[in-house]
């Protein structure tokens, strides 16, 4: 992909010319710059560029030269040295182009991005359809006025200190990994701290978005990042995510003849059931019919078929399993390429999470020097996801006392980092990924006030 200098990319418009290609050498192009025929948009506003530019008549030669250079040596136009040492070295252009570049860069950095466009980027990175059914993800607080975004604040938890931080930086959007609004709310009042935060966000015009378990589940998300801290290996998903496509049923039945089939088809069409079917002859000269039906239309289809004795007696309904989404789902299990000791695993995960301390429960017959070949992880609270999984080591944020006892008795060691410590480090990865998809005008920042409420002292 051809890349121009940032300010030039925003401003240069190459115009197709209905004439023969004319190749100018770099030297000719430099000479032509003494009377450059740039488009108005490239140099506007003209008053900042000097009288030499404002009095020039535009022509097609410069555009033709650029097109020719693109065809013969596109890398030349990608080179900063070309613009700096060649074109910008022209005496009458050096100062003006410097002003123009600064002008365009400054103008571009002042632009904002519509909230809906930022949300599209977030959903591309972690589709909300991957979230667990019980979760509350997506846009949780939306300002009433048209909302432009210049500053995004990433946090693991939206707390009072984080909200104060957001207000001080004039934040437009808070992306809180954990949803600050989780349970249904019947009223917004000041006596509940989470409701107070929601009210403050509305009053300040700050949107709030949460990806939570969608970010856990997505391929390359929180759980993949967490298990990567132990070492490379063959990684699989513990609880496989399935396609979010509507539930479909396979319906099979028999009709006496083609005439009856045509009648049934017509009746189903009247009830908005589009019958895409296959038929085959049976030994009794009837027709075996098979079609797929969305869950929302199944009852209507069955009611129609029940009017026909042959169809009713032979009716079979099977639910079609949704296809799995490779690499997506809750929890991960890795068979390490190179076995490591439990002590090494502890040290690696501390470094990966940026922690001085973690909690360790050694499995039955385990010591710090015991070898770890298989590791299972679940970001946050992993007791339910890890239950029954066969692995030498579990890594998660928290498990209940009895869940740890069960794992130890089964010969699995357990590392606990505390809930949010198993998740927070991924925010820097999310920040970098967002930066790739967002313009430079949108600033993405990590909260400096966000931290796990528990400390080991």
N, C-alpha and C positions, 0 to 999 in steps of 0.2 A: 504494500500500500504506500503510495507516494505521500511523504510527509514534508510540509513546508514549515519554516519558522512559525512559532505560535501566532505572532501578531499578523504575519503575512497571510497565514492560513485563513484567518478570520475575515480578511479584507479582499484578497485577490480574486478576481472573477475572470476566468479565461473564456473568451468569446469565440465560438466556432466561426471560421471565416469561409465564405463562398469563393475562395480564390486558390490558386496553386500555392503549394507550400514553398516558402522561401527560407532557406537556411542562412542565418547570419552566424558568423563565428562569435565567440565570446567577446572578442575585441570589437567587432562591429556593434554588438549589443551595448557594450559600454559606451561607445562613441554616440550611439543613438540616444543615450540617456541625457545628453546635453539638451535635447529637445524632446523629453519623454512624453509619449501619448498615453498616459495612464487614465484609466476610467475615473470618473469623478468620485465614485465611492471609495476608491483606493486612497485618495488624498484629502477627502473632506474631513473637517471643514477647511476650506482653502486658505482662510485668513491666517492660519497657523503655519503655513508652509512657504510664505514668501511670495513676492511678486512674480518670480520666474515661473512658478507653477500656475498661478491664477490666470496668467495671460496666455497659457499654451493652448493651442488647438489640438484636440485629441484626434488620433488617426489609428489605423489598424496595424501599423507595422510592428509595434511592440508586442501586441497580442500574437501576431504571426510568428514573431521570433520566439516567444515563450512556447507556443505550440510546437515549433520545430525542435527546440531544445528538449521538450518533453518526449518527443518521438525518438530523438537520436541519443540523448544522454539525460534521462530523468534524474539520475543521481546528482547531476550538477546543480539542479535547482534545489535539491535537498541539503546541499552543503552550506553550512553557515558561512564558511570562508568565501564562497562565491558571492554572497550578498554583501559581506563585510569588506572583502579585499577588492572585489571587482566592481560591482554596480555601485556600492555605497562609496567607493573611493573617488567617484567623479566629484570634483570640487563643488559644483553647484548643487549636488544632491546630498552630500554627507550630512550636513547639518539638518536639512529638511527631512531626510528619511529618519534620522534619529528622533526628531520631534514627532514624526508620524507614527513610528513604532511605539513610542511611549504613549502617544495619544490613544492608539487602538488598544494597547494592552490595558491601559487604565480604564478605557471605556468598557472593555470586555469584563474586567474584574468587578465592575459595578453591577453587572446584570445578575438577576435572580432567576431561579428556576421554579416553575409552578409545582405546588405540593403534589399534585396528581402524578407528575412526571417522576418525582423523586420516589413516590410510592411504587411506581412501576419498576423502577430499578431494584428496590428492596424485594419486591415479589419475584423478580427474575433471579435474584440471588438465593432466595429461600421461599419457594412457592407455598402459599398459605394452605393449599390443599394437602400438604404433607403433615400439617399439625395434627395432634391427637384430638379426637372428638370432644373431649372434656375441656380442651384448652380455650383460652380467649385471646386470639391473636388478630393482628391487623391494625387498622386505624382505630384507636380508642377514644381520642379527643380530637375534634376537628373545629378549628375556628370558624366563626360564622361568615366572615368576610373572605373574599378571594385571597388566597394565601400564597405568597411567594417565599421561597426558601433560599437563604444565603448561608445560614449556619445550622449545622446538625450536630447534636450532642449525643454521643453513645454512652450508655451506662448499663450495668448489669441489673441494678435496682434503682427505681426512682424513689429517692428519700428526700427529706426536707433539705439537707445540705446540697443535694444534687439539683433540686429545683431552684434554690438560691443561686447556685452556680449558673444555671441556665438563664435565669433572669438577668444576672449581671453581664452576661455576654450577649444579651439580646438574641437569644437562641430562637429559631423559628420552628424547629422540629426536634423532639427528644425521641430517640430510638432506645427504648428500655427493653432489654432482653426478657426480663420477667414482666408480665402484664401488671401494672399497678392497679388496674380495675379487673378483678377476676370473678368475684361472685356478683349475682344480679343486684342492682341498686334500685331501691324504690324512692329514694330521695337524696338530694345533695345538701348536706348540712355540715356545719363546722366542727361538730363533735367527733367526727371520724377523721383520722389523719390522712388516709388515702383520698377521701372525698375532698378534704381541704386542698390537697395537691391538684386534684382535677379542677377544682374551682379556680385556683391560682393560674393554672395553665390556660383556662378559658379566658380569664381576665387579662392575661398577658399576651393572648393571641398565639400561644404555643401549641402546636399539634403534638400528639403522643402516639407512637406506633410500637407494637411489640411483635417480634417474630417467634419467640420462645421455642416450642417443640418443632416448629417448621425448620428452624435453624439447626436443631439437634439432628433432625432426620435427614436433611438434604445431603447428598453425596458431596464430601468435602467440607461438611459443616462441623459443628462443635464436637461431636463424638469422634469423627475421623481425626480431628486435630488433637483430641485428648489421647487417643490410643497411639498416635504418632510420637508422643513424648517418650514412650517406652523403647521404641526401636522399630525398624522396618520388619514387615512380615506379610503373611497372607491374611487379609482382613475380610471378614464376612459380617453381615448384619444379623443382629439377634432377633429383632422383631420386624419382619419385612414390611415395608410400605407397599400398598397396592394402588393401582391407578384410581384416579378420582372420577372416572367415567361412570355414568349412571348404571345402576344395577340392571342386568339383563337376564331374561329367562328363556330357556329353550323349550318350546311347546311342540309336542308330537301328538297326532291323532289320525284317525282313519275316516275316510268318506266313502260312500257307496260308489260314486261315479263322478265324472268330470262336471256334470250339471250341478250336483250338490256342492262341489268345491267352488264353482263360480258363484253360487248363491251366498255361501259363507264369506267369500272374499268381498262381495258387494256389501254385505252387512257390516263386516269389520271396517270397511272403508268409511262407511257412514258414521262410525263411532271413532274415527280418527286413528284407527289402528292400521298402519301400513303393513300389509302382509307380504314380506319378502320370504318366499318359501321354496322348498324343493319337494318333489313328489317321486314316488316309486310305486310300481305295481306290486300288489300282494298276491298270494296264491288264490285268494277268493275273488280276484278280479276287482277288488277295491283299490283305493289309492292311499298310500301312507304319506302323510303330509308333515313336514317339519318346518317350523319358523321360529325366529327369535322375536322377543317382545320386551320392551322396556318395562320396568317394574310398575311405573305409573299407569300403564295400559293393561296390565295383566288381568285385573278383575273384570274389566270390560270384555276382554277377549274370551275369558272363561264363561261369562254369562251368555255370550253369543253362541259359543260352541255347545252349551248345555241344552240348547233347543233341538239338538240333533242326536238321536239315540246312539247311532254308530260312533259319532265323535265323542260323546260323553263316556261311553264304555271303554274306549281306547285311549282316553286322554292321559298324557304323561307330561309333567312339568318338572324341569330341572333348572336349578339356579346355575348360571354361568359364572365361574370364578373370575374375579377381576385380575388382569395381568399384573405381575409384580413390577415394581420400579427398581431396576438394578442399582445397588449401592445406596438405596434410601431406606430409612427406617430407624427405629430406636435401638440404641446400644450397638456395640461392636465387639467382635472377638477376633483376636489375631494369633496365628501360629508364627512365632518369631523365627526369622531367618537364622538367628544365632541365639541360643539359650543364654540367659543371664541369671545372676543370683538375685535373690530377693533384696539383698542390700543394694545392689546396683540399680534395681528397679526403683527402690525408694529414692535413691539419689537422683536418678534421671527425672522422676516425676516432680521432685522438689524444684529442680532447675527449670523444668518446663513450665511449671505453674508460678514460679517466682516466689516460692515459700521457703521459710526457714525450718518449718516443722510440719509434719503430717502425723496422723495416727496409724498405727500398724497393729493388726491382729494376725499372728502366725497361725497357719492352718495346722491341723493335727499332724504330727511327725515332721513339721517344717522347722528349719532354723534360718538364720539370716543368710547362710551359705547355700541353702537349698536352691536347686535350679528351677528356673521358670521358663517353660516352653510355650505355654498358652496363657493369654491375658484377655480378660473381658472387662469392658468399661461401660459406664453410663454416666453422662454428665448430670450433675444435680443430685437428686435422690434416686438411687439406682436399685433399691431393694427389690421392687416388683419385677423390673426388667431382668435383673441378674439371677432371680430365683430359679434354681434348677439347672443353671448353665454349668457345664463342665469346663473348668479352667484351673490353672495353678494359682492364678492371682486375679482378684477383683480390684478395680480402681473406680471409685465414685466419690461424690461429695459427702453423702451421708447415708447411713443405714441404721435401722433400729437395732437395739441391743440384741434382740432375739434373732434378727436376720443375720447379724454377725456371728452369733453362736452357731446357727445352722450352717453357715459357710465354713467356719472353722472345723466343725465336726465332720464335714464332707471332705476335708483335706485341702481347702482353698484358703489362702492367705488374703487379707483384705487391707487395702490402703484407703483411708478416708482423709479428704483434704478440707472438709467443711463445704457446705452446699455451693455457694457462689464461687468459691475459689477454683472449682473444677470447670467453671464456665468463663470467668471474667477475662482470662488471657486471650480468648478467641476474638474479643472485640477489636484488638489491633489488626487481626487478619481481616475482619469485616470492614474496618476503616479503609484498608488498602484496596479491597475489592470495590468498595463504593467509589473510591477516588478514580478508579479506572473507568467507571460508567458515568460519572458526573463531571460537568464542566469545572474548570478552575474557579469559576465564580462561586461555587458552593463549597464552603469550608466544613470539613468533617473533623470533629474533635472528640477526644476521649475524656471522660469525666475524671477530674482529679480528686473528687470528693467521694466517689463510689468505692465502697470496701465491704468486705464481709463483716457482719456485726460481731462475730466471735473471734477472739484472739487467744492464743496459747501464751500464758505468762509464767 
